[in-house]
Amino acid sequence: MSAFLAALRISRRDITRARARSALIVVMIGLPVLAVTVALTLVTTREMTPLERLPVDLGTADARLAETGAATPIRQELDGRSWEPSRTGKPRSQAEVQALAGPGWRLVPMSEDYAVYRTDDAYDQAAIRELDLRDPLTNGMHPLVAGRYPRTPDEVAVTVSLKTAIGTTLGYTVDDVPKRVVGTVRDRPYGPGRTIIGLPGSLIPASETSGVRRFWLTDAPAPVTWKETLRLNRAGMAVISRAVLEGPPPGAEARLVINMPRSPVISVNDVATLLLGITLAVIEVVLMTGPAFAVGIRRRRRELALISAQGGSARHLKMVVLADGLTLGLVAAVLGAALGIGAARGIVSYLGVWPAGELGPFEVPAGQIALVAALGVLSGVVAAVVPAVQAARVNVVAALAGRRAEARARAGWPLPGLLLLVLGSAAMLYGSRGDTEAVMFLGGVLGLLGLVMVMPWLVRLAGRRAGGLPLPLRLAVRDASRNRSRTAPAIVAVLAAAAAFSTVAVSVASNQTAYEKHYMPRYPRGTLAVYGDDVTEEAWKRIRPIVEAKLPGVPLVESYHAVDSGGRAVYFSQLDGTCENCDVSMGPLELLPVGGPDLLRLLLGRTDAAAEAALAGGRAVIFNPKAVRDGKVHLSVWNVELAEEKAPVAFPATVATLREPSVVLGVMPAAALTGSGFVPKLTQLIVDPKVASVTPRQEQLVSGPVRAVTSKVAVWLELGVPRDRRNESMTIWVMALLAGLVVFGCTFAVAGLAAADARPDLETLSAVGAPPGIRRLVVAGQALFIAGVGVPLGLLIGLFPGLATVSRDFANTYSRREIGVNGIPFERAGIAFSVPWPTLLAVGIGLPLVAGLIVTAFARTKVTPVRRAG
């Protein structure tokens, strides 16, 4: 213990003497700790517990009752947000709820739904809430930002995200009911976003039941206990109780009987993936800080030689260096955690805690941050292990004489390194065949360790081939080759960052390419469809004039769906299995839509007089010749609502050929359908692109008013593969930023260490007449060598894990060869491995050049010659 304490004292004194190098190590270890601390604190703060959400959900009320649609007992979770069974039924009136609650309970009604509103000439959708915000029970639910709360039915308040000025008149619903905005309120944390709030009965018709959620805030004469909650559950009401959340009864959670299958909180694969991910992060930090420790050992060789000359053993020398790692790691971890908490506190203050913002109360996950700090300390100790071993081998005579020790000829362990690279590649390939991220992470760890072993050999090889380079770069490369313990770890750290970026870039580009190749359109390109299976006949009567008004003179193609005599939807499928692995429609068009010649022309893409005549004669037109036998198509019938299979049916049919794969089997005439006991129900209004071309702007003009009629209708304009790649681009840019930070950090740090370590060489250059520019270029050559080797090599190596990731995604998503229901296969090109070469080239060339230019601009060229002896 005394030797350890002495090592700590020696370490502390050396840290104060070599402040720049010590600060560099602290920054490299502390920055990851700081970043993770900020992220953990913000995530914990943003998550609001049910108890923290009480002002948002209840205001000052004692409880909130929720209409479940069930007249029989329900079973709810403790927080009242989930329950079973979930049913839809006739909603209770306030008088009925008052009777259930009991005498002395004051109820404040609240209803929620969605609707469209119009500003200028465009429609948009927003959540709507009916609630009298003037009632004291609502205090805290929607804090006022500006204006006042609504007082009359024609007044509304809007949330900040709606971005509507006070005094503006909104056109509410497709009928453009005028609603004047009189106040702006805060958005609810984790709420629906844009919300319009009005008095009860002013926004939602009393007859509207579909999709409407109804609640009652209660002012009870006594706290609503768990016993009272269970009483209301037996009557079919769900309850969020302030008293229950503030003081849960013992064993209350154990009495919850919502028996939904739940996966384990964390699996063995998740644990292994987490541990391997932490290992990768620790290795990266060690690689970044290792060169600084290595340079420190060379600068302290005289001090270590003195310790050895005075009786210190190799173990003592190792202990001194490991004490450096422990001390600096501890300082970095403490500073990183403290600054991270402070930075998170500043971010929370800027974003605002509810009601000033959408974050919850500021919380610090002390346990998680302590674990991160411990990893930081571990990183510092591990980074000092190799320099500690080197320190134990110090040449005492050479160090005390002031001479440089002979450079060791060791060039890493290339053969074991290559073996680890092969094993890592095999692990990644194996992991890509299934959903085993842990195996892929293991491959990454093995591959990174293999690179650590191989890189010194590559650096030495580069030094031997540097003879033809310009003088400054030749000197820089050979200095890097002589000091491989400083150079190789930095190159591997840069390489790992570049490989991670390359992997993500390849994965993102390949996923986009795969999506484009495997995209199956819902309709022929350019088709506009207004569709909805549950839309009533009355709603269609209101929707059709809207579409005709927005698209004047454009004929509308009607498509119907089969329902039984009770109005329940039925679905047909091929009975004889003539098309194995067929991919049926993934969109609104079912297997066998019902319609007329216009729908047939739309799906065929041409006019077929014989097929139209057969359709008019009551025969189904089928696109798969194998599905028609003896002039009939045989289909099985499935009733979804009753969850039962009906007796199979056969329809007279004729064949119309298609040269391309189809996601529908054909077209059924209404006459054949009614003859089999089924009834056609209108489900779609379609615009044929060969008849009229619809623009995205026209789609928007149609969508808003149509969805204002009912939320069960949708509008789709088929334009082929969506080209919006903003999320993918953002991912690539974020990864490029992170990789750039690692590259610049390692490059600048090692270039600075090399300049300090090579000061005698720079003094020699100055003594023989080298101008300052040469010395500047030598220092810049160090940076250019590290980044120029690490970045391009990392980008190339990252292609392999990128391919493994793409293979796994393909196996999980696109492995099956889809075939159209007409028997023609879709074009499939296997694994869509796509490399974004322009992006990789820009990063591979740009990052090293930028790093070299920055070092050139800021390199110190002033050298003070010193007298040499020995």
Solvent accessible surface area in square Angstrom, and as a share of the most:
residue,aa,sasa,rsa
1,M,171,0.76
2,S,89,0.57
3,A,36,0.28
4,F,69,0.29
5,L,85,0.42
6,A,31,0.24
7,A,3,0.03
8,L,50,0.25
9,R,118,0.43
10,I,43,0.22
11,S,0,0.00
12,R,131,0.48
13,R,131,0.48
14,D,12,0.06
15,I,31,0.16
16,T,73,0.42
17,R,150,0.55
18,A,21,0.16
19,R,177,0.65
20,A,86,0.67
21,R,34,0.12
22,S,10,0.06
23,A,54,0.42
24,L,44,0.22
25,I,4,0.02
26,V,22,0.13
27,V,78,0.45
28,M,14,0.06
29,I,2,0.01
30,G,8,0.08
31,L,103,0.51
32,P,45,0.28
33,V,5,0.03
34,L,44,0.22
35,A,59,0.46
36,V,64,0.37
37,T,0,0.00
38,V,23,0.13
39,A,53,0.41
40,L,46,0.23
41,T,0,0.00
42,L,45,0.22
43,V,87,0.50
44,T,33,0.19
45,T,0,0.00
46,R,128,0.47
47,E,107,0.48
48,M,22,0.10
49,T,66,0.38
50,P,50,0.32
51,L,86,0.43
52,E,43,0.19
53,R,31,0.11
54,L,5,0.03
55,P,57,0.36
56,V,1,0.01
57,D,10,0.05
58,L,0,0.00
59,G,6,0.06
60,T,74,0.43
61,A,0,0.00
62,D,39,0.20
63,A,0,0.00
64,R,26,0.10
65,L,1,0.00
66,A,5,0.04
67,E,28,0.13
68,T,8,0.05
69,G,17,0.16
70,A,2,0.01
71,A,93,0.72
72,T,65,0.38
73,P,82,0.52
74,I,7,0.03
75,R,108,0.40
76,Q,5,0.02
77,E,34,0.15
78,L,24,0.12
79,D,33,0.17
80,G,3,0.03
81,R,102,0.37
82,S,54,0.35
83,W,65,0.23
84,E,39,0.17
85,P,42,0.26
86,S,94,0.61
87,R,112,0.41
88,T,139,0.81
89,G,44,0.42
90,K,186,0.79
91,P,36,0.23
92,R,38,0.14
93,S,57,0.37
94,Q,76,0.34
95,A,78,0.60
96,E,92,0.41
97,V,0,0.00
98,Q,61,0.27
99,A,82,0.63
100,L,51,0.26
101,A,3,0.03
102,G,17,0.17
103,P,129,0.81
104,G,60,0.57
105,W,24,0.09
106,R,103,0.38
107,L,14,0.07
108,V,9,0.05
109,P,42,0.26
110,M,1,0.01
111,S,10,0.07
112,E,11,0.05
113,D,24,0.13
114,Y,108,0.41
115,A,16,0.13
116,V,3,0.02
117,Y,13,0.05
118,R,73,0.27
119,T,49,0.28
120,D,128,0.66
121,D,88,0.46
122,A,43,0.34
123,Y,41,0.15
124,D,57,0.30
125,Q,59,0.26
126,A,4,0.03
127,A,7,0.05
128,I,6,0.03
129,R,4,0.02
130,E,8,0.04
131,L,1,0.01
132,D,35,0.18
133,L,7,0.03
134,R,124,0.45
135,D,24,0.12
136,P,86,0.54
137,L,12,0.06
138,T,4,0.02
139,N,87,0.44
140,G,33,0.31
141,M,0,0.00
142,H,2,0.01
143,P,27,0.17
144,L,71,0.35
145,V,68,0.39
146,A,46,0.35
147,G,45,0.43
148,R,68,0.25
149,Y,53,0.20
150,P,2,0.01
151,R,137,0.50
152,T,59,0.34
153,P,87,0.55
154,D,78,0.40
155,E,10,0.04
156,V,0,0.00
157,A,0,0.00
158,V,0,0.00
159,T,2,0.01
160,V,64,0.37
161,S,42,0.27
162,L,11,0.05
163,K,183,0.78
164,T,21,0.12
165,A,73,0.56
166,I,78,0.40
167,G,45,0.44
168,T,47,0.27
169,T,78,0.45
170,L,2,0.01
171,G,6,0.06
172,Y,10,0.04
173,T,28,0.16
174,V,28,0.16
175,D,96,0.50
176,D,52,0.27
177,V,62,0.36
178,P,88,0.55
179,K,12,0.05
180,R,109,0.40
181,V,0,0.00
182,V,7,0.04
183,G,0,0.00
184,T,21,0.12
185,V,0,0.00
186,R,77,0.28
187,D,14,0.07
188,R,33,0.12
189,P,1,0.00
190,Y,100,0.38
191,G,32,0.30
192,P,58,0.36
193,G,29,0.28
194,R,91,0.33
195,T,2,0.01
196,I,3,0.01
197,I,0,0.00
198,G,0,0.00
199,L,19,0.09
200,P,57,0.36
201,G,63,0.60
202,S,20,0.13
203,L,9,0.04
204,I,8,0.04
205,P,82,0.51
206,A,102,0.79
207,S,102,0.66
208,E,66,0.29
209,T,75,0.43
210,S,52,0.34
211,G,61,0.59
212,V,21,0.12
213,R,133,0.49
214,R,44,0.16
215,F,14,0.06
216,W,10,0.04
217,L,0,0.00
218,T,0,0.00
219,D,56,0.29
220,A,12,0.09
221,P,97,0.61
222,A,61,0.47
223,P,94,0.59
224,V,1,0.01
225,T,68,0.40
226,W,13,0.05
227,K,168,0.71
228,E,45,0.20
229,T,1,0.01
230,L,62,0.31
231,R,85,0.31
232,L,0,0.00
233,N,4,0.02
234,R,146,0.53
235,A,26,0.20
236,G,0,0.00
237,M,1,0.00
238,A,1,0.00
239,V,1,0.01
240,I,6,0.03
241,S,2,0.02
242,R,56,0.20
243,A,32,0.25
244,V,4,0.02
245,L,21,0.11
246,E,103,0.46
247,G,48,0.46
248,P,72,0.45
249,P,35,0.22
250,P,128,0.81
251,G,44,0.42
252,A,2,0.01
253,E,121,0.54
254,A,92,0.71
255,R,121,0.44
256,L,40,0.20
257,V,58,0.34
258,I,18,0.09
259,N,123,0.63
260,M,121,0.54
261,P,135,0.85
262,R,171,0.63
263,S,95,0.61
264,P,106,0.67
265,V,156,0.89
266,I,90,0.46
267,S,47,0.30
268,V,131,0.75
269,N,48,0.24
270,D,67,0.35
271,V,62,0.36
272,A,34,0.26
273,T,28,0.16
274,L,103,0.51
275,L,103,0.51
276,L,32,0.16
277,G,23,0.22
278,I,43,0.22
279,T,52,0.30
280,L,45,0.22
281,A,58,0.45
282,V,18,0.11
283,I,24,0.12
284,E,29,0.13
285,V,13,0.08
286,V,25,0.15
287,L,11,0.05
288,M,23,0.10
289,T,0,0.00
290,G,10,0.09
291,P,1,0.00
292,A,1,0.00
293,F,8,0.03
294,A,4,0.03
295,V,1,0.01
296,G,5,0.05
297,I,16,0.08
298,R,58,0.21
299,R,120,0.44
300,R,12,0.04
301,R,67,0.24
302,R,129,0.47
303,E,42,0.19
304,L,0,0.00
305,A,0,0.00
306,L,74,0.37
307,I,37,0.19
308,S,31,0.20
309,A,62,0.48
310,Q,149,0.66
311,G,64,0.62
312,G,17,0.17
313,S,49,0.31
314,A,49,0.38
315,R,148,0.54
316,H,56,0.25
317,L,4,0.02
318,K,75,0.32
319,M,36,0.16
320,V,5,0.03
321,V,0,0.00
322,L,60,0.30
323,A,1,0.01
324,D,10,0.05
325,G,0,0.00
326,L,55,0.28
327,T,30,0.17
328,L,8,0.04
329,G,0,0.00
330,L,94,0.47
331,V,63,0.36
332,A,0,0.00
333,A,1,0.00
334,V,86,0.50
335,L,85,0.42
336,G,2,0.02
337,A,13,0.10
338,A,57,0.44
339,L,106,0.53
340,G,0,0.00
341,I,52,0.26
342,G,43,0.42
343,A,42,0.33
344,A,0,0.00
345,R,109,0.40
346,G,41,0.39
347,I,65,0.33
348,V,0,0.00
349,S,71,0.46
350,Y,188,0.71
351,L,96,0.48
352,G,8,0.08
353,V,48,0.27
354,W,29,0.10
355,P,66,0.42
356,A,63,0.49
357,G,11,0.10
358,E,88,0.40
359,L,15,0.08
360,G,0,0.00
361,P,58,0.36
362,F,58,0.24
363,E,57,0.25
364,V,58,0.33
365,P,16,0.10
366,A,71,0.55
367,G,59,0.56
368,Q,93,0.41
369,I,10,0.05
370,A,61,0.48
371,L,106,0.53
372,V,21,0.12
373,A,20,0.16
374,A,54,0.42
375,L,43,0.21
376,G,4,0.04
377,V,29,0.16
378,L,87,0.43
379,S,4,0.03
380,G,0,0.00
381,V,42,0.24
382,V,58,0.34
383,A,3,0.02
384,A,0,0.00
385,V,68,0.39
386,V,96,0.55
387,P,5,0.03
388,A,2,0.02
389,V,51,0.29
390,Q,65,0.29
391,A,1,0.00
392,A,23,0.18
393,R,136,0.50
394,V,32,0.19
395,N,81,0.41
396,V,41,0.24
397,V,107,0.61
398,A,9,0.07
399,A,5,0.04
400,L,61,0.31
401,A,50,0.39
402,G,59,0.57
403,R,120,0.44
404,R,126,0.46
405,A,58,0.45
406,E,163,0.73
407,A,70,0.54
408,R,143,0.52
409,A,83,0.64
410,R,113,0.41
411,A,9,0.07
412,G,14,0.13
413,W,134,0.47
414,P,40,0.25
415,L,138,0.68
416,P,62,0.39
417,G,0,0.00
418,L,87,0.43
419,L,107,0.53
420,L,33,0.16
421,L,43,0.22
422,V,97,0.56
423,L,86,0.43
424,G,1,0.01
425,S,42,0.27
426,A,54,0.42
427,A,15,0.11
428,M,29,0.13
429,L,86,0.43
430,Y,147,0.56
431,G,0,0.00
432,S,2,0.01
433,R,176,0.64
434,G,27,0.26
435,D,96,0.50
436,T,48,0.28
437,E,53,0.24
438,A,11,0.08
439,V,38,0.22
440,M,22,0.10
441,F,73,0.30
442,L,75,0.37
443,G,0,0.00
444,G,15,0.14
445,V,11,0.07
446,L,40,0.20
447,G,13,0.12
448,L,15,0.07
449,L,67,0.33
450,G,0,0.00
451,L,12,0.06
452,V,51,0.30
453,M,55,0.24
454,V,8,0.05
455,M,1,0.00
456,P,21,0.13
457,W,95,0.33
458,L,55,0.27
459,V,3,0.02
460,R,59,0.22
461,L,61,0.30
462,A,34,0.26
463,G,8,0.07
464,R,155,0.56
465,R,171,0.62
466,A,0,0.00
467,G,42,0.40
468,G,81,0.78
469,L,60,0.30
470,P,89,0.56
471,L,79,0.39
472,P,16,0.10
473,L,45,0.22
474,R,60,0.22
475,L,60,0.30
476,A,0,0.00
477,V,6,0.03
478,R,99,0.36
479,D,10,0.05
480,A,0,0.00
481,S,12,0.08
482,R,122,0.44
483,N,24,0.12
484,R,31,0.11
485,S,38,0.25
486,R,0,0.00
487,T,0,0.00
488,A,5,0.04
489,P,28,0.18
490,A,1,0.00
491,I,0,0.00
492,V,1,0.00
493,A,0,0.00
494,V,0,0.00
495,L,1,0.01
496,A,21,0.17
497,A,10,0.08
498,A,1,0.01
499,A,14,0.11
500,A,46,0.35
501,F,0,0.00
502,S,0,0.00
503,T,25,0.15
504,V,38,0.22
505,A,0,0.00
506,V,0,0.00
507,S,15,0.09
508,V,18,0.10
509,A,8,0.07
510,S,0,0.00
511,N,62,0.32
512,Q,14,0.06
513,T,33,0.19
514,A,6,0.05
515,Y,84,0.32
516,E,50,0.22
517,K,94,0.40
518,H,13,0.06
519,Y,44,0.17
520,M,39,0.17
521,P,60,0.38
522,R,75,0.27
523,Y,6,0.02
524,P,47,0.30
525,R,166,0.61
526,G,18,0.17
527,T,0,0.00
528,L,1,0.01
529,A,0,0.00
530,V,2,0.01
531,Y,43,0.16
532,G,5,0.05
533,D,78,0.41
534,D,93,0.48
535,V,2,0.01
536,T,75,0.43
537,E,117,0.53
538,E,118,0.53
539,A,12,0.10
540,W,12,0.04
541,K,131,0.56
542,R,114,0.42
543,I,0,0.00
544,R,69,0.25
545,P,70,0.44
546,I,26,0.13
547,V,1,0.01
548,E,76,0.34
549,A,74,0.57
550,K,75,0.32
551,L,5,0.02
552,P,103,0.65
553,G,85,0.82
554,V,29,0.17
555,P,78,0.49
556,L,25,0.12
557,V,8,0.04
558,E,51,0.23
559,S,0,0.00
560,Y,58,0.22
561,H,11,0.05
562,A,4,0.03
563,V,11,0.07
564,D,19,0.10
565,S,109,0.71
566,G,50,0.48
567,G,49,0.47
568,R,72,0.26
569,A,34,0.27
570,V,1,0.01
571,Y,79,0.30
572,F,19,0.08
573,S,55,0.36
574,Q,36,0.16
575,L,88,0.44
576,D,49,0.25
577,G,47,0.45
578,T,39,0.23
579,C,20,0.12
580,E,135,0.60
581,N,93,0.48
582,C,26,0.15
583,D,11,0.06
584,V,72,0.41
585,S,18,0.12
586,M,151,0.67
587,G,25,0.25
588,P,25,0.16
589,L,2,0.01
590,E,29,0.13
591,L,19,0.09
592,L,5,0.02
593,P,0,0.00
594,V,1,0.01
595,G,10,0.09
596,G,23,0.22
597,P,55,0.34
598,D,48,0.25
599,L,0,0.00
600,L,0,0.00
601,R,82,0.30
602,L,1,0.01
603,L,24,0.12
604,L,11,0.06
605,G,44,0.43
606,R,72,0.26
607,T,94,0.55
608,D,29,0.15
609,A,79,0.61
610,A,79,0.61
611,A,5,0.04
612,E,29,0.13
613,A,66,0.51
614,A,18,0.14
615,L,6,0.03
616,A,86,0.67
617,G,64,0.62
618,G,13,0.13
619,R,88,0.32
620,A,0,0.00
621,V,0,0.00
622,I,0,0.00
623,F,3,0.01
624,N,4,0.02
625,P,73,0.46
626,K,144,0.61
627,A,3,0.03
628,V,27,0.16
629,R,120,0.44
630,D,148,0.77
631,G,31,0.30
632,K,92,0.39
633,V,1,0.00
634,H,55,0.25
635,L,0,0.00
636,S,15,0.09
637,V,0,0.00
638,W,111,0.39
639,N,0,0.00
640,V,84,0.48
641,E,128,0.57
642,L,77,0.38
643,A,69,0.54
644,E,71,0.32
645,E,112,0.50
646,K,72,0.31
647,A,78,0.60
648,P,81,0.51
649,V,29,0.17
650,A,40,0.31
651,F,2,0.01
652,P,50,0.31
653,A,2,0.01
654,T,37,0.22
655,V,58,0.33
656,A,3,0.02
657,T,87,0.51
658,L,27,0.13
659,R,201,0.73
660,E,125,0.56
661,P,43,0.27
662,S,13,0.08
663,V,20,0.12
664,V,3,0.02
665,L,0,0.00
666,G,0,0.00
667,V,0,0.00
668,M,0,0.00
669,P,7,0.05
670,A,44,0.34
671,A,69,0.54
672,A,13,0.10
673,L,0,0.00
674,T,72,0.42
675,G,70,0.67
676,S,46,0.30
677,G,53,0.51
678,F,22,0.09
679,V,75,0.43
680,P,35,0.22
681,K,66,0.28
682,L,32,0.16
683,T,2,0.01
684,Q,2,0.01
685,L,2,0.01
686,I,0,0.00
687,V,2,0.01
688,D,9,0.05
689,P,33,0.21
690,K,119,0.50
691,V,89,0.51
692,A,20,0.16
693,S,98,0.63
694,V,12,0.07
695,T,64,0.37
696,P,68,0.43
697,R,109,0.40
698,Q,58,0.26
699,E,40,0.18
700,Q,107,0.47
701,L,47,0.24
702,V,0,0.00
703,S,28,0.18
704,G,8,0.07
705,P,3,0.02
706,V,0,0.00
707,R,64,0.24
708,A,21,0.16
709,V,23,0.13
710,T,30,0.17
711,S,66,0.43
712,K,93,0.40
713,V,2,0.01
714,A,30,0.23
715,V,21,0.12
716,W,68,0.24
717,L,11,0.05
718,E,0,0.00
719,L,84,0.42
720,G,14,0.14
721,V,31,0.18
722,P,64,0.40
723,R,172,0.63
724,D,85,0.44
725,R,92,0.34
726,R,181,0.66
727,N,123,0.63
728,E,52,0.23
729,S,48,0.31
730,M,122,0.54
731,T,58,0.34
732,I,26,0.13
733,W,181,0.63
734,V,67,0.38
735,M,42,0.19
736,A,22,0.17
737,L,115,0.57
738,L,92,0.46
739,A,4,0.03
740,G,7,0.07
741,L,109,0.54
742,V,34,0.20
743,V,0,0.00
744,F,47,0.20
745,G,33,0.32
746,C,1,0.00
747,T,0,0.00
748,F,69,0.29
749,A,8,0.06
750,V,1,0.01
751,A,2,0.02
752,G,41,0.40
753,L,13,0.07
754,A,2,0.01
755,A,26,0.20
756,A,29,0.23
757,D,22,0.12
758,A,11,0.08
759,R,119,0.43
760,P,51,0.32
761,D,51,0.27
762,L,13,0.07
763,E,16,0.07
764,T,60,0.35
765,L,27,0.14
766,S,33,0.21
767,A,81,0.63
768,V,114,0.66
769,G,61,0.58
770,A,18,0.14
771,P,76,0.48
772,P,71,0.45
773,G,38,0.36
774,I,42,0.21
775,R,20,0.07
776,R,68,0.25
777,L,84,0.42
778,V,14,0.08
779,V,10,0.05
780,A,8,0.06
781,G,4,0.04
782,Q,5,0.02
783,A,0,0.00
784,L,61,0.30
785,F,18,0.08
786,I,0,0.00
787,A,0,0.00
788,G,28,0.27
789,V,46,0.27
790,G,0,0.00
791,V,0,0.00
792,P,51,0.32
793,L,54,0.27
794,G,0,0.00
795,L,9,0.05
796,L,105,0.52
797,I,55,0.28
798,G,0,0.00
799,L,33,0.16
800,F,76,0.32
801,P,19,0.12
802,G,0,0.00
803,L,69,0.34
804,A,2,0.02
805,T,21,0.12
806,V,5,0.03
807,S,22,0.14
808,R,40,0.15
809,D,34,0.18
810,F,36,0.15
811,A,45,0.35
812,N,91,0.47
813,T,86,0.50
814,Y,44,0.17
815,S,71,0.46
816,R,111,0.41
817,R,132,0.48
818,E,18,0.08
819,I,41,0.21
820,G,0,0.00
821,V,1,0.00
822,N,8,0.04
823,G,39,0.37
824,I,54,0.27
825,P,55,0.35
826,F,20,0.08
827,E,155,0.69
828,R,41,0.15
829,A,66,0.51
830,G,33,0.32
831,I,76,0.38
832,A,2,0.02
833,F,78,0.32
834,S,30,0.19
835,V,26,0.15
836,P,23,0.15
837,W,124,0.44
838,P,105,0.66
839,T,46,0.27
840,L,8,0.04
841,L,105,0.52
842,A,68,0.52
843,V,21,0.12
844,G,9,0.09
845,I,104,0.53
846,G,26,0.25
847,L,27,0.14
848,P,8,0.05
849,L,96,0.48
850,V,65,0.37
851,A,0,0.00
852,G,7,0.07
853,L,124,0.62
854,I,61,0.31
855,V,14,0.08
856,T,34,0.20
857,A,69,0.53
858,F,163,0.68
859,A,13,0.10
860,R,205,0.75
861,T,22,0.13
862,K,172,0.73
863,V,30,0.18
864,T,96,0.56
865,P,93,0.59
866,V,94,0.54
867,R,230,0.84
868,R,140,0.51
869,A,100,0.77
870,G,113,1.09
